[in-house]
Structure formats: C-alpha cells, structure tokens
C-alpha cells in the first residue's frame, strides 16, 4: 500500500507511555516550560487528589476544576460566562475565519445551529455503508504488510480516517484529499508565547504558512467544492458541504454565506480528524498491552459478525468494542486540556472565581482523578458497561467536552471509531515494536511521540468476500 514502505519514527525505543508526574507543584517557570513541551509533565499529584485547585502563574489566576458539579457549572449551567480561552481560540482564527473553533457569541451560535444537524447521526447514516466499504478495502491493502515489517500505525490510521472523512465531506472526491490532510494538522503546534498577550504581537513575524496561509493554499479546492454545490444544476451527493450550504438556521431561517460555509467546513475538519486519529491510535496501544481484553473484543466481533461483512445495523450491537473505545478515551483523552475564561465573577462549587480567571478542565486529570475513579490507572472497559455508566456523573467523563460546546462531531467520531476497530480488529493484531518505546505527549491533542510503531499479525478467522451490506 502506498506510504507504508519507508515509514520511520523519531521515537526512541516499548515502555510506559506516561511521563513522570511531579510530586508537588512546579515553580512557575518550570511549569510554563513543561506546558510548552509536554503538558502532561506539568501536572502534579495534588491535581489528582483535590477536586478544585486554585493557583497563580505570573499573576494570572488559574482554577483547575475536576469536580463534576464544577465542570457542569462551566460547561452547561453558566456556559455563556465561560468562553474558550482567548489565546487558544486565536490559534484557530487565522485560518478558519468565522468557523466555530475560533468564534464565540451569536456568530458561534449561528454556525452551531447549522453545523450540528449537518453532521449528526441522522445526517451521516447514508454514508455509513460507503465508510464500511472504504475501511474494508483499506484493510485488504494492509493485509500485504503482515509480518515483520515495522510501520507507524498512527500514520496508517490517519490515511484511513482521511478516506472516511472525505466520503462524508465531499462524497469521496479524490481532489479533496490533500486539503483534508492539511486541515487535519491544523493549527500549528502552539508556543509558550501563544498562551500570553505576546502571541498577537509575534504573529506578524511568523512565516505565512503559520498564519493561515497553509489553509488558504487550499481555498481554490474548497471554494470549488462549495460553488459546485451552490449551483442549481448540482445533482451530486448531499454531503457535508452541501448540507452546510442548504441547511437553514432554525432561529432565523437564513443560510450561511459562501465564505462562512468555507470557514465552517474547514473548522469541522480541523477539529474532527486529529482527535479521532489520536483516540484510535491509543486503542491499539492499549489492546497490545492487554491481550486478555483484546481477546474478549475479538470474541465479540467473531460472534456478532461471523464471516459476514460488517453491516451498519450491527454497529450498535458492538457493545464491548464501544466500551474499549470509551475506556481508551478515559485514559488517553484526545484533547487532554480544555481552557475557559471567566467573563464575569462567578462561584464554582463554593469557590469565588474572579473575572478573567482561567478555568482549566483537564480530561487527562479528571479521567484519572483518585476521587472520581476506582483504581484510575487501570485499563478496564467494564467501567463503561450500562450499570457503571448509569451510576456515574456524566461530567466525570468529558472526552468531547460537554454542554452546548460539546464536540459537534462526537457522534460521527464514535461511528468512525466503531467501524475502524471492528474492521481492523477482526482481521489483525497489532504488536508494539520493542525498539520504539511509546511516550504520550500532551499539546492541543494527545499523541504518541514519533507515532506508534508496530508490526501486524493476521488473525486466523474467515473474512467476508463481499462489500458491506446496505
């Protein structure tokens, strides 16, 4: 398969993926340096013991909130008071314009009211058979490298996910693939200055490719896709771009202007591809480390699917596959940190929060918190069976954030992950390369440094010979 040959990694050798955790609060400069290189290494033991921790860094008040009631206050009950942290939002604005990732207020609401129904489960259902077929074809290509060849599974999963996204966004137009690949890497890696008022002052000094030019280079493709679907003579698929053009704001009855369609499509792709790739990569890391759980997942797939192709109506039946994905996102949340900023003074779980305080809701901390989870470092998909899920606050588990700003593509992401795990796991086992240890790095997303280097083994089960059933 193109691209599998010669994939390399700059990772160094298989060990624990988690960096050492500081025993006590780091001094301010050490904390800021750690945040700039790997945010996980900045998070000390107190954050995993206390549900709310108040601190100051260079005079800036920061509240680390892990209490589910406090998270609910910020994400839902008083969410208008907690816009996304301005300097993080600014990273997205240069290339995404009016897209949801870079806006707040009524403009954000206007986009959200159109974006949500454009990518909800009902909207993507017609694409599921084609996504399954695409994943099955991709698995057939991967079959040729089974054996001793070491390759980066994260890179392979990225190519597979780009194909699935392309099906939903454009109906499978191959000319859109380079654009999707570029958007999947947006925004650039943040620097320490980006979290301070210095960031806007330094922006003019950056290369054009870091100031939105990288995305603007694909505007010709993106606007061609938009304009084709705006034409009354268009008879192609009603894909995501078509829906963003033609769906109407349920509040105003208006559609999005041409440039807003471009911005929102770019925003949805930029915000959706990378986190799903990260989550799937960590699924295979954890399955490789826990063969007994991998065997249980294989038993469910073999029993449910037998030798038939995966069918769309079977996805809801893959309950243990879903539990594995959910537990993976608990231990390795695709977005390890979510920052909000208090617009006005508030009270959160009895704590007075002054205006302009930063609220840090860190899924990496919340999901491993000792007061919220039993044996929190253990990989246990049964935490997400029906009984255990019902007994837990829904704000103790926030891989997609929560409230009105919950990830607009959360349902689509889960559908993609179910398809990919079902299709690949019924055919293959992935084994970690002993020469490439795995190290988790937290920035905007949570990824294994240098990728996830693996070998692949074929499973000895009968494989379907036909395309996905419709």
N, C-alpha and C positions, 0 to 999 in steps of 0.2 A: 504494500500500500504506500502511495506517495507520502513521503515525510517521515515514515517510520525508520528508514535507514539513516544512520548517522546522527540520530538524536543524542545529544550529550547533556551533561548536567554539571553545574559548578558546586553541587553539594559534595560534602566530604565523606562520607562513609556511612546496620540498621540499629538504631538505638532509640531511647526515649525522645519523643518529639517535643516535649515541653521544656522551655528554658528554665533555669533555676529561679525560684521565687524568693525575692528579698525577705528576710525575716522581719525587718522593720521598715518604716517609711524612709525612702531615699531622700537625701538632700536635694534641694530644688534643681540645681544644675545637673546632677546625676539623673534625676527623674526626667528632665527635659531631653537629655541626650538619649536616654533609654526609649522614650516615646518616639524620637525621631528615627531610631534604628529598628527597634522591635518592641512594640508597646507592651507585649506580654511580660517582658523582663522588668517593667516599671511597677508592676502590681504586687504589693507586699501582702504579707499574711493577714494584717488587720482587715483588709478589704474583704477577705473570705470568711471573717468571723463576725464582723459588725454589719448590720443591715443598712445603716447610713453613716457615712464618714465625711466630716467637713474638714477641708484643708484650704490653705492659701499657697499659691505659687506666684511669685513676683507681684504680690498684691492682689491677684485675681482669686476670688472665692470660687472654690470648686466643691460640689457636693457629689460624692459617689453614692448613688441610690441603688440598693439591691432589694429593698423591701417591696414585695409585690403591691402593697397598698400605695406606696410612694410612686412606683412605676405607673400604676393605674392613674394616679393623680396627674402625672406629667403627660402620659400618652393619651389619656382619654378624658378624665373629668375636667381638666383645665388646660386642654392641649393648646388652645389659642394663645395661652400665656407662654408657651414654650416652643418658639420656632427653632429650627435647626441652627446650630452654632454658625454664626455669620461667616467665619473664615473657612470652615469646611464647605459651606454652601457655595462660596466664591470659587472654589476649585472647579465646580461643575459649570458655572455660569459662562465661562469664556467660550466654551464650545457648544453648549446646549441651549443658550439663549433663554427662551421662555419655558423650556422643558421643566417638568415637575421637580427634578433633582436640584434645580438651582433657584426655585422661587418659593414665595410664601404668600399668605393673604388671599385676596379674591382671585388673583391670577392663578395661583396654585389650585384653588378650588375649581375654577373653570376648567382647567386641564384635567383635574382628577375626575370630574363628573363625566367626562368623555372617555378618558383613558381606562377607567375601571371596567365599564361594560365592554370595552374593545378587547379586553384580554381575560375576561372572567371565564369560568369553566364552560358556560354555555357557548361562548364565542369560539373557543378553541376546539370544541368537540368534533366539528367536521374535519379538523386537521389531524386528529389522533391516529386514524389508520395510516395516513401517509408518514407520520412520525415513526410509527412502529416499523413500517416497511423500510424507511431510511435507516433505522437503527439495526434492523436485521441484515441489511446489505452491508453496513459498516462492519458488523461482527464477522461477516463472511470474509472481508478483507483482512481483519485482524487475525483470523484463523491461520493465515500463512506464516505468521511470525512466531507461532507457538514453539517453544523450545528454550534454548539457552540465550537467545538474544535479549540484551538489556535495553529497555527503552523507557521514555518518560511517559507514564500513564496520564499525568495531568495534561500534557500536550495532546495526547490521543483523545482524551475526553473533551478537550476544547474543540477539536475538529468535529467530533460527533455532535456536540451541543450547537455549534455554529450551523450545522446542517439542519437540526431540528428548528432552531430559531428562524432560519431562512425560509423554511416551509411555512411558518406561521406569519412572518412579517411580509414576505413577498410572494408566497405561493411557490417558492422554490427557484427563483430567478438566480442563475449562477453568477450573473454580473454583480450581484449584491454581496457576495461572499467576502471580497477584500474590505468592503465597508464595514461589515459585521465584525470581522477580525479586528479592525482598528478601533471600533467603538467598544469592543469587549475589553480593551486595555485602557480605557479612559476612566478617570482622569489620570494624569501623571502621578508618580509617587510623590506624596507631599514632603516638604522640608520643614524643619523646625520653624522657620520664619512664617510659614503659612498659617500657623496657629496664633499669630500675633498681628498687631497693626502694621508691622513691617511688610507683610505679604503684598498688599496692593502697591506699595511703593517700589518693590522689587520686580513686579510683573513686567514693566516695560523693558527690563534688562534681560528677560528670558528669551531664548530662541523662539521664533514664530511657531514652531511645532509644539511648544509647550504653552502657547497662548491661544489655543483653539484652532491653529492652522492645520493641525493634523486631521481634525474632523472636517474642516472647511474644504480640504482637498477632495472629499467625497461628496460634496454638495451637488455636483453635476449628476452623480448617480442617484442620490437621494431625491433631488428635485425631479429627476426624470420619472422615478417611481411614483412620486406624488402627482405630477402633472398628468401622467398616463391615466391614473385612476380618477382624476378630476374631470376628464374628458367624458362627455355624454355618450360617446361611442364605445367606451370601455366595456368589454364583455368578459374580462378575466375574473379570477377568483376574488371573493370578498375577504381579502386577507387583512392583516392588522392595519396596514397603511390605508387601505380602502375604508376600514371602519373608522379610523381617526378622522378621515375626511368627511364622512357622511353621517356619523352619529351626531345627534343634537344634544346640547346641554339641556338636561331636563328642567332646569330652573329658568333659563332664558329662551330656550328654543333655538339658539344660534349654533352654528358650526364653527370649527376652528379655522382661522385664516391660514393661507398657504404656508407662511413661514412658521406659524405655530405648529402645524402638522409636522413639518420637518423637525422642529425642536423637540416635540413630544415623542416622535418615533425614535430619534437619536437618544433621548433621555431614557426611554423604556429599555432599549437595547443595552446602553451603557450600564444601567442599574440592574439588569437581569442576567446577563450571560455569565459574568465573572463569579458572582456568589454561587450560582448553581454548579459551575465547574469546580469551585473550591469544595462545596459540600460533597459532591460525588467523589472527588479525589480522596477526601478523608474517609469516605465509606470503605474504599478498597484498602486503605491503610489499616483501618480497624479490623476488617474481616481477615486480613492477612495475619494480624496479631492474635486473633481469637478464632481458631479453627472450629471450635465447638459451636459457635454462633454461626459461622459460615455454613457448617453442615446443616444446621437447623433451617437456615434460609434456603439452601439447596433442596431440602426435603419439601418445603412448602412449594417451591417452584415446580418440582417434579410432580408433586401430587396434583397441583392446580392445573398445570399446563399439559402434562403428559407429553406426547410427541407432537402436539398441535401447535400451530403458530399462536403467538400471543394475540388475543382479541381485546379491543377496547373495553368491553364489558367485564373483562377479567381483572382489570386494574384494581377496582375496589375490593376484590377478594384477596389481594396480596397483603394481608394484614401484618404479617411479620416483616415483610420487606419494608412496609411503611414504618414499622417500629424501629427497624435498624436505621433508616434514614433519619428519623426524628431523634434517636439517641445520638447519632453521629453529630447532628447539628446542636445537640446539647453540649457535648464535649468539645466540638470544634465548630463553633458558630461561624458561618461565612463572613459575617460582619461582627468583629469582636468588640467594637465600641460604638456607642451612639451618643452624640453630644447635643444637648439642647441648651438654650439660653433663656433665663427668666426675663420676660419683657417688663414685668412689674413684680413687686414684692408678693410673696405667697407663703403659705405654711404647708409643709410636706411632712406627714407623719409626726406632727407636733414640733417640727423644726422650722424656725423662721428662715426663709430664703430671700435675701435681698435682691432687688432688681439687678439685672446684668450678671447674676451668678451663673456659672456653668453647671449644668446638671449632667453628670456622666453616668449613663446607664450602660453598663458593660456586660453584654451577654457572656463574655468569657468568664467574668466573675460571678454573675447571677447564676449561671448554669452549673457552677462548681462550688456554690456557697454552702458552707457546712450547716447553716441553719435552715436551708431550704431543701437539701437533698441528702438522703442517707448514702453513706459511702460514695461521695460525689465523684471521685476519680475513677470509679469502676465503670466499665462499659457494660450496660445492662439494658437491652432493648425492651425488657418487660416493664420498665418504668412507664412505657407508653402503651401498655395494654388498656383496654377500656376502663377497667376498675381503677387502676392507678392514675390514669389521666383525669378521671372524673373527680378524684379526691384532691387534686392539686389546683392551686390558683393559676388561672391562665396567664397571669402576669409574672409567674415564676419561670416561664419559658417563652423567650421572645426572640427567636432567630430571625423573624421577619419584622421586628419592632411590634407595634400594636396601635390600637385606636384608629382614628381617621388616616393617619400616615402609615399604616401598615403597608408593607410592600405590595404594590398594585398587582404584581405578577406572582404572588405567593402560590396561588392555586396552580398556575401554569408551571411554576418551578417544581412543585411536587409531582405533577403529572409527568414532566420530563424525567425526573429522577426515578420514578417508578418504572417507566419504560426502559431507561438505560440500565438500571440494576437488573431488572427482570431479563432483558435480552442478553446482557453480557454474562451475568452470573449463572444462567442455565447452561452456558457453553464453556465458561472458563473459570479457572482460579488464577489469581494474580499473586505472585510471591515477591516480597521485597528483596532488593539486591543487597547482599551483605556488604558490598563495597561502597554503598551510598547511604549513610545514616540520614534519618529524617529529622528535620528541625522546623518547628512551627514558627512562623514569623507573622506578627500582627501589624498591619498597617491599615489601609482602608478596608481591605479584606484579609482573611486569614489563610495563608498559603504555606505549603512546604517549600523551604528554601531550596532552589535549584530543581524543583519538580519532585515527582515521586517515581523513582527508578525501580522497575520491576521486570520480572520475566513472567511469561504466561503459560499456563498448562491447560490443555483441553480436558474437559470432563467427559467421562465415558457414558453419555446419555444420548438417546435418539434426538436428532434435531429436525425441526419442521422443514419441509421441502417446498412449501408454497408461501406466498406473500401473506401478510396479516389479513385476517378475516375482517370484513366490514360489517 
